[in-house]
Amino acid sequence: MSEKEATQQKQKPRYRVTVFPNWCKGCDLCIEFCPTGVLEHQPGINVVAVHPERCTACRWCELHCPDFAIFVTEIDETEPETEP
């Protein structure tokens, strides 16, 4: 990775996409309309954020989920990243 790419990546905001599997009924609305392909359907699990680095925080998934099963939050760069 070049120095320019590294600088751009550091400046780009990062987001955490949390999907609560016991709330999700697997309607796949979030998958169909995600503009960057963050979410995928996994057998037996329903929806999973397989590419969270692509999230632009448009929050379409969060706002339109009929089950309120998805939350998008900004990752604070000063805190160590942990799994929810």
N, C-alpha and C positions, 0 to 999 in steps of 0.2 A: 504494500500500500504506500502510495506516495505521501509526502508531507502535506500536500494540499488536500488530499482525500481524508487524511487523519484529522486535519483541522476542521473540515466540513462535518465530519462525523461527530466530533466533540461538540460543535455548535448546534447540531440537530437535536431537538428535544426528543427524549425517549419516553415511551409510555408502557404501562403494564396493562395487559388485557386479562381480566379475571373472569372466568366462566365457572359458575357454580353448577356442577354436573347434576346435583339432586334437584335443582330448580328447572333445568333445561329440559324441554320435552322433545327437542330435536326437530323443530319446524324448519330449520336451516335458512330462515329469512336473513340472518346475519351473514351467512356464508354467501348467499346469492347477491347481496348488495354491498358487501365490503369492497371498496374501490381498490384496495391494495392486496387482497388475498391473504389476510392475516389468519383467518379461521378456516378450519376443515372439519368435516364429519369423520369421527373415528368410531368404528363398530364397537358397540357396547358402552361407549362413553358419551356419545352425542357430539357436541361441538368442543373443539380444542383450539387454542391459539398456538398454531404451529410456527408462525412467522411473526412474533411480536415486534421484531425490529422494524417491520414494515409499517407499523401503525402510525398514522398521522393525527390521531385523536380527533377525527371528524365526529366521533361518537354516534355514528348512525346506528351501529349495533346496539349500543347502550340505550339510546332513545326509542328504538323501535322494537326491542325485544318484548314480546307479549308476556313473558314470564319473569321479567326483571332479573334475568340470570347473568347478565354481563355488566361489568364495571370497567371503565377505562380511567386510569389515574396516571399522573405524571410521575416519573421516577426521579427522586431527588438524587442528584449526582454526588452529594456529600455523604450520603448514607450507603452502606454496603447493600448490594442487591440480595434479597432473600425471596424464596418462593412463598406464596400465600398459603 
